[in-house]
Amino acid sequence: MVGRYIKDIKLFLWRSQSQKRWLSLALVSLLLVTLFWQAPTINQSQIANNEIRGVWMTNYGAALSYYTSRLDEVIANIAKRRLNTIYPAVWNRGYTLHPSPVAKSASGYSQDYMTSLPLFPFQDALSGLVEQAHRQKLRIIPWFEYGLLIPKNHSIVKRHPNWLTANQRGETVSSDGMSWLNPCHPEVQKFITDLIVDVVKRYPVDGIQLDDHFALPVEFGYDAYTRKLYRQEHNGNSPPQNPKNPEWMAWRAGKLTQLMAKISKAVREENHDVIISLSPNSLNFAYNKYLQDWGKWVDRGLLDEVIVQIYREDLTAIKHELNKSELLNIRKKVPIAIGLYTGPFLSPKSIKNLQKEIEIVQNYNYDGVSFFCWETTLWFFKGGSDTELENSLRKVFT
């Protein structure tokens, strides 16, 4: 009796161990399938290559997709919606999405700690984005979103306070609580140029993009370095007290243009096939508010495409901007697409309204559109159902 009892216990333990082995094997198999399975590639016949159909992806959206192993599905969905270009934010609030030796040298941080989980210390969200975008035959153009804008308490500011520009009162913080790197300062020029070229050098990207934050607010430029430089070039005369003095504005805008020329030259020397893209505000607003004379940048051949941000709620206002003569004239020189705002997370623009905006842009024969941002265009926060989105985009992107 006792012997049979012991035999039953041994059989029970053997079965338990066998079940555990099978369970472990099943879990490992599931993990491997999850890690290595990829969404199928999309038929590229529905994706136009003669127009820009882009979407901006924030740094957090990109990182969330990557670290949840959904990146392949996200990129496949972008291709499925007939888009052909992704602009992922790789420079935001003084941090990079990717491990950057240039950023680490300037700030002590290799990349944004919020987009770099300690469980994956050697992984790289930008590398994954490039791989999946090219797998789906999409263009990927990293977006240096923050340009010369930087948080006032960032480690770069603390390490290099002389890199900041200032207003007439000597304040280095603008009304929105942010600071601006000085485009006239040679160390700033080297940092920004190296930051961009490093991406072109280490990743097989299709281009790079700067936007309205690659600028100098008209109130700024009164820091000690810029004042000295101005005096050297103006027979000892100090900058005008009026920040909107035409000559003073043109001089500072010229310095920003010189920096854009340095970046363009350095990028092309690294890879002459890389697209240099800009996403500014309208011409007059960009110059008068931020000294960004991007029309001149086009004339000098510094840009390969421009995505003009026309973020309006009213359709009439969009038509008004698209019909401005300066924009109609400049599109003869370089591809001009229109950036459309799909709304904040909690109140996204309706898909029906977005479709109307796309149709207006197409009626004016611009070179395409780009949506800000992926989260409110294609993801959870979009302004309608998947079916509505599919039907609307099929109508406008045929």
HUSUL-V129286 format. One record per residue. N is the residue number from 1. SS is DSSP state (H for helix, E for strand, L for the rest). D_LAST is the distance of its C-alpha to the last C-alpha in Angstrom with 2 decimals. Layout:
((N & SS & D_LAST) (N & SS & D_LAST))
//
This chain:
((1 & L & 79.92) (2 & H & 79.14) (3 & H & 77.94) (4 & H & 75.51) (5 & H & 74.23) (6 & H & 73.64) (7 & H & 71.90) (8 & H & 69.52) (9 & H & 68.72) (10 & H & 67.96) (11 & H & 65.68) (12 & H & 63.87) (13 & H & 63.41) (14 & H & 62.17) (15 & H & 59.60) (16 & H & 58.52) (17 & H & 58.14) (18 & H & 56.19) (19 & H & 53.84) (20 & H & 53.36) (21 & H & 52.57) (22 & H & 49.97) (23 & H & 48.50) (24 & H & 48.40) (25 & H & 46.79) (26 & H & 44.12) (27 & H & 43.41) (28 & H & 43.23) (29 & H & 40.86) (30 & H & 38.60) (31 & H & 38.71) (32 & H & 37.85) (33 & H & 34.89) (34 & H & 33.64) (35 & H & 34.17) (36 & H & 32.78) (37 & L & 30.04) (38 & L & 26.54) (39 & L & 23.17) (40 & L & 21.47) (41 & L & 19.01) (42 & L & 15.31) (43 & L & 13.62) (44 & H & 12.36) (45 & H & 10.18) (46 & H & 7.15) (47 & L & 8.53) (48 & L & 8.40) (49 & L & 12.08) (50 & L & 12.34) (51 & L & 11.66) (52 & E & 13.36) (53 & E & 11.84) (54 & E & 15.24) (55 & E & 17.54) (56 & E & 21.32) (57 & E & 23.47) (58 & L & 27.07) (59 & H & 29.96) (60 & H & 30.91) (61 & H & 27.48) (62 & H & 27.42) (63 & H & 31.02) (64 & H & 30.71) (65 & H & 27.89) (66 & H & 29.98) (67 & H & 33.32) (68 & L & 32.19) (69 & L & 30.76) (70 & L & 27.27) (71 & H & 25.72) (72 & H & 24.05) (73 & H & 22.46) (74 & H & 21.36) (75 & H & 19.69) (76 & H & 18.09) (77 & H & 16.69) (78 & H & 15.24) (79 & H & 13.49) (80 & H & 12.44) (81 & L & 10.75) (82 & L & 8.47) (83 & L & 11.10) (84 & L & 13.09) (85 & E & 16.33) (86 & E & 19.21) (87 & E & 22.09) (88 & E & 24.94) (89 & E & 28.12) (90 & L & 30.95) (91 & E & 33.57) (92 & E & 34.29) (93 & L & 37.60) (94 & L & 39.53) (95 & E & 38.39) (96 & E & 36.02) (97 & L & 33.70) (98 & L & 35.00) (99 & L & 38.65) (100 & L & 39.55) (101 & H & 42.97) (102 & H & 42.49) (103 & H & 41.99) (104 & H & 44.91) (105 & H & 47.18) (106 & H & 46.52) (107 & H & 46.47) (108 & L & 47.94) (109 & L & 44.71) (110 & L & 42.51) (111 & L & 39.53) (112 & L & 38.83) (113 & H & 41.07) (114 & H & 38.73) (115 & H & 35.99) (116 & L & 38.45) (117 & L & 40.00) (118 & H & 43.49) (119 & H & 42.61) (120 & H & 40.32) (121 & L & 42.29) (122 & L & 41.04) (123 & L & 37.32) (124 & L & 34.71) (125 & H & 31.52) (126 & H & 30.04) (127 & H & 30.79) (128 & H & 28.99) (129 & H & 25.90) (130 & H & 25.84) (131 & H & 26.40) (132 & H & 23.65) (133 & H & 21.03) (134 & H & 21.88) (135 & H & 22.05) (136 & L & 18.34) (137 & L & 17.74) (138 & L & 17.04) (139 & E & 18.93) (140 & E & 21.75) (141 & E & 23.54) (142 & E & 26.56) (143 & E & 27.11) (144 & L & 30.76) (145 & L & 30.32) (146 & L & 33.93) (147 & L & 34.80) (148 & L & 38.37) (149 & E & 38.52) (150 & E & 40.76) (151 & E & 42.61) (152 & L & 46.15) (153 & L & 47.84) (154 & L & 45.84) (155 & H & 47.96) (156 & H & 46.72) (157 & H & 48.25) (158 & H & 51.44) (159 & H & 51.78) (160 & L & 50.87) (161 & H & 51.77) (162 & H & 52.19) (163 & H & 48.45) (164 & E & 47.73) (165 & L & 47.69) (166 & L & 49.44) (167 & L & 49.77) (168 & L & 52.96) (169 & L & 54.67) (170 & L & 54.17) (171 & L & 51.68) (172 & L & 49.09) (173 & L & 47.06) (174 & L & 44.63) (175 & L & 44.31) (176 & L & 41.69) (177 & L & 44.16) (178 & E & 42.53) (179 & E & 43.96) (180 & E & 42.62) (181 & E & 43.35) (182 & L & 44.94) (183 & L & 42.82) (184 & L & 46.09) (185 & L & 47.82) (186 & H & 47.82) (187 & H & 47.75) (188 & H & 44.65) (189 & H & 43.01) (190 & H & 43.89) (191 & H & 42.73) (192 & H & 39.24) (193 & H & 38.81) (194 & H & 40.11) (195 & H & 37.94) (196 & H & 34.76) (197 & H & 36.00) (198 & H & 37.12) (199 & H & 33.56) (200 & H & 32.47) (201 & H & 35.59) (202 & H & 35.41) (203 & L & 31.71) (204 & L & 29.19) (205 & L & 26.75) (206 & L & 24.19) (207 & E & 25.59) (208 & E & 27.40) (209 & E & 26.77) (210 & E & 29.30) (211 & E & 28.81) (212 & L & 30.91) (213 & L & 33.66) (214 & L & 34.44) (215 & L & 36.69) (216 & L & 40.17) (217 & L & 40.78) (218 & L & 42.81) (219 & L & 45.74) (220 & L & 46.18) (221 & L & 47.84) (222 & L & 51.43) (223 & L & 52.19) (224 & H & 55.23) (225 & H & 53.39) (226 & H & 51.23) (227 & H & 54.24) (228 & H & 56.29) (229 & H & 53.63) (230 & H & 53.32) (231 & H & 57.09) (232 & H & 57.27) (233 & H & 54.93) (234 & L & 56.56) (235 & L & 60.28) (236 & L & 60.96) (237 & L & 59.33) (238 & L & 57.55) (239 & L & 54.03) (240 & L & 54.00) (241 & L & 54.48) (242 & L & 51.60) (243 & L & 48.39) (244 & L & 46.51) (245 & L & 48.85) (246 & H & 46.63) (247 & H & 48.35) (248 & H & 48.35) (249 & H & 44.64) (250 & H & 43.90) (251 & H & 46.13) (252 & H & 44.46) (253 & H & 40.95) (254 & H & 42.16) (255 & H & 43.26) (256 & H & 39.84) (257 & H & 38.35) (258 & H & 40.90) (259 & H & 39.80) (260 & H & 36.13) (261 & H & 37.38) (262 & H & 39.33) (263 & H & 36.40) (264 & H & 34.14) (265 & H & 36.95) (266 & H & 37.73) (267 & H & 34.16) (268 & H & 33.73) (269 & H & 37.13) (270 & H & 36.13) (271 & L & 32.80) (272 & L & 31.72) (273 & L & 28.16) (274 & L & 27.50) (275 & E & 25.20) (276 & E & 27.15) (277 & E & 25.03) (278 & E & 26.27) (279 & E & 25.10) (280 & L & 27.63) (281 & L & 28.26) (282 & L & 28.28) (283 & H & 30.65) (284 & H & 33.69) (285 & H & 33.57) (286 & H & 33.20) (287 & H & 36.22) (288 & H & 38.46) (289 & H & 38.09) (290 & H & 37.49) (291 & L & 38.64) (292 & L & 35.32) (293 & L & 35.19) (294 & H & 31.78) (295 & H & 31.46) (296 & H & 34.41) (297 & H & 32.82) (298 & H & 29.97) (299 & H & 32.65) (300 & L & 34.54) (301 & L & 31.62) (302 & L & 31.83) (303 & L & 28.11) (304 & L & 25.01) (305 & E & 22.44) (306 & E & 22.93) (307 & E & 21.10) (308 & E & 22.94) (309 & E & 23.64) (310 & L & 23.22) (311 & L & 24.11) (312 & L & 24.83) (313 & L & 25.11) (314 & L & 25.33) (315 & H & 22.38) (316 & H & 24.91) (317 & H & 26.04) (318 & H & 22.59) (319 & H & 22.38) (320 & H & 25.93) (321 & H & 25.23) (322 & H & 22.21) (323 & L & 24.39) (324 & L & 27.35) (325 & H & 28.61) (326 & H & 29.32) (327 & H & 25.73) (328 & H & 24.44) (329 & H & 27.07) (330 & H & 26.58) (331 & L & 22.89) (332 & L & 24.25) (333 & L & 26.03) (334 & L & 23.66) (335 & E & 19.98) (336 & E & 19.86) (337 & E & 17.37) (338 & E & 18.18) (339 & E & 19.48) (340 & E & 19.04) (341 & E & 21.63) (342 & L & 20.78) (343 & E & 24.47) (344 & E & 27.56) (345 & L & 27.96) (346 & L & 29.95) (347 & E & 28.00) (348 & E & 24.29) (349 & L & 22.09) (350 & E & 20.52) (351 & H & 16.86) (352 & H & 16.79) (353 & H & 18.34) (354 & H & 16.07) (355 & H & 13.00) (356 & H & 15.16) (357 & H & 16.00) (358 & H & 12.52) (359 & H & 12.02) (360 & H & 15.48) (361 & H & 14.86) (362 & H & 11.98) (363 & H & 14.44) (364 & L & 17.03) (365 & L & 15.08) (366 & L & 15.91) (367 & L & 14.75) (368 & E & 12.85) (369 & E & 14.11) (370 & E & 16.23) (371 & E & 17.56) (372 & E & 21.25) (373 & L & 21.75) (374 & H & 20.53) (375 & H & 23.21) (376 & H & 22.04) (377 & H & 18.27) (378 & L & 17.99) (379 & L & 21.63) (380 & L & 24.51) (381 & L & 24.72) (382 & L & 21.22) (383 & E & 21.36) (384 & L & 20.39) (385 & L & 19.92) (386 & H & 17.65) (387 & H & 16.31) (388 & H & 15.68) (389 & H & 13.90) (390 & H & 11.65) (391 & H & 10.89) (392 & H & 10.47) (393 & H & 8.18) (394 & H & 5.86) (395 & H & 6.21) (396 & H & 5.98) (397 & L & 3.77) (398 & L & 0.00))
//
